[in-house]
Amino acid sequence: MAAHRMLIVFAVLALGVGVLASVANADPPCGSTACGDEVAASGLSGKSMRACLRQVTSECREGLCSCTGGSPPCSCVCGDGLCGPAEDCSTCPADCGPCPPTTTTTTATTPATHVFCPTTTAPLLCVGPYNVPCGDRPCPPGQTCADAGAGMCRCVGPPAPCGTVNASMCGQGVCPTGMQCVSLYEPPACADACECR
């Protein structure tokens, strides 16, 4: 009787060791053997196939895809018949199918009112050669147009701050160091002023 019990114990132990050995030798669900079919479906070879295998096993381990029949299947190339995690209907319709049609809603809008600023001709600034008396030419506020000799006119007087000159004279306006005097003449505002920027 004792021998019979000993045989049963050995049989159970042998069966347990055999099951453990088969479990230990089973391929992991995201290993190269399990993901080999997906990589083979890509049709790649050499370095490209090895890179595909690394990508597929990495995505499988991250839970983004499955190499054992789950959804989505792991895939590394468009056209292999598998719609992988990095593919969708817009990037790979061959594997993922066409995208469903999108519906668009059209709403009526009132036409925009266009504002046109009046075209202004920049006045002939005082600076430069003249064929009109200097006194008739414009200068920034606080300055006057005077004869500079040799047939030239120039604005004389203290420099005008940028905010005091109109849009046609921004180049004459003074700003703090590092800033420029620029025109605010911009539709729809139509402002005839300058500002330091």
Secondary structure as UniProt FT lines:
FT   HELIX           2..24
FT   TURN            29..30
FT   TURN            32..35
FT   HELIX           36..41
FT   TURN            42..43
FT   HELIX           46..61
FT   TURN            62..63
FT   TURN            78..79
FT   TURN            85..86
FT   TURN            89..91
FT   HELIX           93..96
FT   STRAND          128..129
FT   HELIX           134..136
FT   TURN            141..142
FT   STRAND          144..149
FT   TURN            150..151
FT   STRAND          152..156
FT   HELIX           162..164
FT   HELIX           167..172
FT   TURN            177..178
FT   STRAND          181..183
FT   TURN            187..189
FT   STRAND          194..196
//
